[in-house]
Amino acid sequence: MALKVAVQMDHVSSINIAGDSAFAMMLEAQSRGHELYHYTPDRLAMRGDEVFCALEPIEVRDVKGDHFSLGEKSRFNMREMDVVLMRQDPPFDLSYIAATHILEKIHPDTLVVNDPAAVRNAPEKLFVTEFADLMPPTLITKDKSEIDLFRKEYGDIVMKPLFGHGGAAVFRVTQDDLNYGSLYDFFAATFREPWVIQQFLPNVKHGDKRILLVDGQFAGAVNRVPAAGDLRSNMVRGGAPTDSELTEREREICARLGPSLKEKGLILVGIDVIDGNLTEINVTAPTGIRAIRNLGGPDVAGMVWDVLEAKVKG
C-alpha cells in the first residue's frame, strides 16, 4: 500500500545529502513506492483542529548537485497524509515548539514521527537526566556559585548551551582556566536559559559514539572521533566516522532507554555515549543513518520504514 508522506524539513536545496538522515529516509520511502511531499515549517496553518499546508511533490536522487525535483505547490489538509516526518534541524526554540503544537492536532490519525508532544516534552539535554545514573556528573544551571562548586568537585568541565545543537558553543574549561570568568560572562550574555555543565571525559579523544534506536530497539552505531585539536566529535564539526560495535555497557544503556522511548512514541532516536557515559538523547532530527550504512552497517532507514508501515497499516 502506497503511503502519502509529508516531510517537514529545512528546504531540501540546503541539505548535505552525504550525511542527511531525512534524505536517507526519503530515498527509502521512494524506493517502496510511497508518495513524497516536501514543505518547510513556516507553511503550516491551523484553523481549530484542522491543519493545512502548501506541499510540493518531490522526487529525490542520490546525486550530489542534482538530488531533488519539486512539483507545483498545492494546499492540503494534513489529515490527508498518512505520515509526517518532522525533520527540520534545531534550534529547539519557540518556533520549533509551535510546530509541535500544530502537528499534535493531527497525530495519531496522521502518524507524526517523532510524536510531537513527546518531542516537545523531551528536550535532548534535559530528557537524558531522567537516566542520571547512566550519565557523567551533570549540572543544569546558570548560577555561577553552583558552577564554582561543581568545578571544585570535578576539576575540568564542559560547558554547553541547554538548547544547542551540532556541537556549537561547546567548551572545555580546565580547573585553572583563566578564561572561565570571561566564558561565564559570554554565556550569561548569550543564553537566557540555563546551561549544561558536565565533568570532562578525557576519553572523548577516542570517540563519541552515536547509537540509533528504532522503536526502542538498537539499530546501528557509528563512532565519531574528534578532529585533531578539537573537543567536538560532531561530523558537521569535522569528526571522523568509524565503524563500531556496542560494548556491554552500551547495550545496557540501550536496554534501559528502549521501553521509555517506545512508550513515548519516539521512533527514531540517536543517543550519544562517551566512554560508557550517556550524554544526550536526540529526538528532534537525529543523524547517523547514512554514516552507519556507508561503513557497512545495517539499513536503519529500512528499519524505520518497516516500523512506520506496520503502524499505519495496523
Backbone hydrogen bonds, N-H to C=O, Kabsch-Sander energy under -0.5 kcal/mol:
donor,donor_aa,acceptor,acceptor_aa,energy
5,V,3,L,-0.6
5,V,35,E,-3.2
6,A,83,V,-2.6
7,V,37,Y,-2.7
8,Q,6,A,-0.6
8,Q,85,L,-2.8
9,M,7,V,-0.7
9,M,39,Y,-2.1
14,S,11,H,-2.5
15,I,12,V,-0.9
17,I,15,I,-0.8
19,G,16,N,-1.5
20,D,16,N,-0.9
21,S,19,G,-0.6
24,A,20,D,-1.6
25,M,21,S,-2.2
26,M,22,A,-2.1
27,L,23,F,-2.6
28,E,24,A,-1.9
29,A,25,M,-2.3
30,Q,26,M,-2.6
31,S,27,L,-2.1
32,R,28,E,-1.1
32,R,29,A,-0.6
33,G,30,Q,-1.6
34,H,29,A,-2.2
35,E,3,L,-2.6
36,L,34,H,-0.5
37,Y,5,V,-2.5
38,H,56,E,-2.8
39,Y,7,V,-1.8
43,R,40,T,-2.1
44,L,41,P,-1.6
45,A,52,F,-2.2
47,R,50,E,-2.9
50,E,47,R,-2.5
52,F,45,A,-3.3
53,C,76,F,-2.0
55,L,53,C,-0.8
55,L,74,S,-2.7
56,E,38,H,-2.0
58,I,36,L,-1.9
59,E,69,S,-2.4
61,R,67,H,-2.1
63,V,61,R,-2.0
66,D,63,V,-2.1
69,S,59,E,-2.0
71,G,57,P,-3.0
74,S,55,L,-2.1
76,F,53,C,-2.7
78,M,51,V,-3.0
78,M,76,F,-0.6
80,E,77,N,-2.6
81,M,78,M,-1.3
82,D,4,K,-2.1
83,V,4,K,-2.1
84,V,111,L,-2.7
85,L,6,A,-2.7
86,M,84,V,-0.7
86,M,113,V,-2.9
87,R,8,Q,-3.2
87,R,85,L,-1.1
92,F,163,F,-0.7
93,D,91,P,-1.8
97,I,93,D,-2.5
98,A,94,L,-2.6
99,A,95,S,-1.8
100,T,96,Y,-1.5
101,H,97,I,-1.9
102,I,98,A,-2.2
103,L,99,A,-2.6
104,E,100,T,-1.6
105,K,101,H,-0.6
105,K,102,I,-1.3
106,I,103,L,-1.2
107,H,103,L,-1.0
110,T,106,I,-3.0
111,L,82,D,-2.1
111,L,109,D,-0.5
112,V,110,T,-0.7
113,V,84,V,-2.7
115,D,265,G,-1.9
119,V,115,D,-2.5
120,R,116,P,-2.2
121,N,117,A,-2.0
122,A,119,V,-1.0
126,L,123,P,-1.8
127,F,123,P,-3.6
128,V,124,E,-0.7
129,T,126,L,-1.5
130,E,127,F,-2.0
131,F,128,V,-2.0
132,A,129,T,-1.1
134,L,131,F,-2.3
135,M,132,A,-1.3
139,L,197,I,-3.2
141,T,139,L,-0.6
141,T,195,W,-1.9
144,K,142,K,-0.6
147,I,143,D,-2.0
148,D,144,K,-2.8
149,L,145,S,-1.9
150,F,146,E,-2.2
151,R,147,I,-2.8
152,K,148,D,-2.2
153,E,149,L,-1.7
154,Y,150,F,-2.7
155,G,151,R,-2.6
157,I,173,V,-2.6
158,V,198,Q,-2.8
159,M,171,F,-2.8
160,K,196,V,-2.0
162,L,194,P,-1.0
164,G,161,P,-1.3
168,A,165,H,-1.6
170,V,167,G,-0.9
171,F,159,M,-2.8
171,F,169,A,-0.6
173,V,157,I,-3.2
174,T,172,R,-0.5
177,D,174,T,-1.7
180,Y,177,D,-1.3
183,L,179,N,-3.0
184,Y,180,Y,-2.7
185,D,181,G,-2.1
186,F,182,S,-2.4
187,F,183,L,-2.6
188,A,184,Y,-2.6
189,A,185,D,-2.0
190,T,186,F,-1.4
191,F,187,F,-2.9
195,W,141,T,-2.1
196,V,160,K,-3.0
197,I,139,L,-3.0
197,I,195,W,-0.5
198,Q,158,V,-2.4
199,Q,137,P,-2.1
200,F,156,D,-2.2
204,V,201,L,-2.1
205,K,202,P,-1.6
206,H,203,N,-1.9
207,G,204,V,-1.6
208,D,224,R,-2.2
209,K,207,G,-0.5
209,K,273,V,-2.7
210,R,222,V,-3.0
211,I,209,K,-0.6
211,I,271,I,-2.8
212,L,220,G,-3.0
213,L,269,V,-2.7
214,V,217,Q,-2.8
215,D,213,L,-0.5
215,D,267,I,-2.7
217,Q,214,V,-1.6
219,A,212,L,-3.0
220,G,212,L,-1.3
222,V,210,R,-2.4
223,N,242,T,-2.6
224,R,208,D,-1.4
225,V,223,N,-0.6
225,V,240,A,-2.5
227,A,232,R,-0.6
230,D,227,A,-2.0
237,R,234,N,-1.8
238,G,235,M,-1.3
239,G,234,N,-2.1
240,A,225,V,-2.8
242,T,223,N,-2.8
244,S,221,A,-0.5
251,R,247,T,-2.1
252,E,248,E,-2.1
253,I,249,R,-2.1
254,C,250,E,-2.3
255,A,251,R,-2.3
256,R,252,E,-2.0
257,L,253,I,-2.3
258,G,254,C,-2.7
260,S,257,L,-0.6
261,L,257,L,-2.2
262,K,258,G,-2.5
263,E,259,P,-2.2
264,K,260,S,-1.8
265,G,261,L,-0.5
265,G,262,K,-1.1
266,L,261,L,-2.4
267,I,265,G,-1.2
269,V,213,L,-2.2
269,V,267,I,-0.6
270,G,282,N,-2.3
271,I,211,I,-3.1
271,I,269,V,-0.5
272,D,280,E,-2.1
273,V,209,K,-2.3
274,I,277,N,-2.7
275,D,273,V,-0.5
277,N,274,I,-1.8
278,L,134,L,-2.7
278,L,276,G,-0.5
279,T,272,D,-2.9
280,E,272,D,-1.0
281,I,124,E,-1.3
282,N,270,G,-3.6
283,V,281,I,-0.6
288,G,19,G,-0.5
292,I,288,G,-2.4
293,R,289,I,-1.9
294,N,290,R,-2.9
295,L,291,A,-1.3
296,G,293,R,-1.9
297,G,292,I,-2.6
300,V,298,P,-1.4
303,M,299,D,-1.7
304,V,300,V,-2.5
305,W,301,A,-2.1
306,D,302,G,-2.1
307,V,303,M,-1.8
308,L,304,V,-2.6
309,E,305,W,-2.6
310,A,306,D,-1.6
311,K,307,V,-2.3
312,V,308,L,-2.5
313,K,309,E,-2.5
314,G,310,A,-1.9
